[in-house]
Amino acid sequence: MTDPKSVLAALGGSVFAKKDFSQLDQLMREDYVQHNPLVPQGSKGFREFFEAWFKAVPDFKYEVKKIVAEGDLVWAYGAYSGTQAGDWLGIPATGRTYAFDAVDIFRVQDGKLAEHWDVLDIYGLFKQLGVVK
């Protein structure tokens, strides 16, 4: 079995750091299960969601603070940040910057990311974007 930390690090290095999806098929199962209702299912849904995020937030940044793995699971604690320059999540462009922490949990199967759960500070994000007061 491929080390779950290595699989996640490869995804972070290509998709989140370089906005490059060319390695996605090698890193993520096509039937990837997503437990966040905002993100469509499968590797195709993952790609569509993040392509839209990168387009709306050209200065998108993700900083890993901690990665922990046990068995086939890997947890990443990190911070997302950027400036909302375009429409995103049904929110018209605000021009506002945001920063929020998140914990992402992945299950790895046959050397690829197979399933994902997350805990995000969505309230903090929406407050920074001016959606909630």
N, C-alpha and C positions, 0 to 999 in steps of 0.2 A: 504494500500500500504506500502510495506517495504521502509524504509528510503533509498534513493539513495546513501547517503554517506556511510551507513553501508554495502550496497552491494559492492560498490567499495572498501571499506576498507577490506572486506573479500577477494575479489579477490587479492588485493595487498599483503595481509598477506600470502595467500596460494601460489599463482602463482609466484609473483615477489620476495617475501622474501625467500620462501622455495623451489621454483621451483617444486611445488606439484600441479598437475592437478586433484587430486581426487575429489575436490569439484566443478569442473567447471560446471558440469551438473546442480547443484543447484544454480549457480550464473549467468549463461549465457544461453540465449535461443539458441537452436540448429540452428535456422534461423537468428542468429546474423548478422546484416548488417554492413559491414566494408567499410568505405569510403577512406581508404588508399589503393592505387592500389598495393602496395607491399605485402599486407596481404590478403590471400584467404578469401572467405566468410564463414560464419557460425562459430559455436564454434569449429568445426573440423579444419577449416582453421586457427583460432586463435591459437589453440594448436600446429599445425604443425609449424607455423611461430615462436612461442616462444620456442618450443623445439629446433629448428634449431639455434636460437639466443643463447640460453643457452649452447648448445653444442659448438658453435664457440667462445663463450665468457664465459668461465667457472667462471670468477669472476664478472659476470653481477651484476650490482647494480642499483636499482632505489630508489631515495630519494624523498618523497613527500614534497613539499614546501608549498602548499596551496590547499585546497579542498573547493569548493563552490557549493551549490546545490540550485536549484530553480525548484519547481514542479517536473517533471519527469526527469530533466536533472541534471547532476553533472559534474563539471569541476575539473580536477586535473592538477596543475602546478607542475612539478617536473624535476628531472635531472636523465638522464641515463648515466652510465659510465661502463667501463670495459676495458679489453685487448683482442684484436682480435687474438685468438690463432688458429682458424680454418677458413675454407672458410665460407663466409657469404655474402648474398645479391649479389652473383656472384663475390665477391671480394676474391681472394686467401688470405690466412692467412698472416697478416702483422706483427704480434707481437707488434703492436702499441697500446697504450692506447688511449681512447677517453672519452670525457664528453660532453654532449649536453643537453640543456633544451628543454622541450616539454610541450605543453598544450594538454591534452586529454579530449574530451567531450563525455560523454556517455548519452544515453537515457535508462531509466529503464522502463520496462513494466512487470506487474504482478510479481514484486519482483526480476526480473532478468535483467541483462544487455542485451539490445536489439539492440543497434545501437551505432556506434563509429565514431567520426571525430577526427583528430589531426592536430596540427601545430608543425612541427619539424624543427630543424636547420640541415637539411640534408647536406647543403653545408659545414657547420662547421664539421659535422661528416666525410664526404668524404675527406675534407682537412686534418683532423687529421689522417685519415687512409692512406693518400698519394695517393688517387685516383685522386684528382684534386690539381693543384698547387696554 
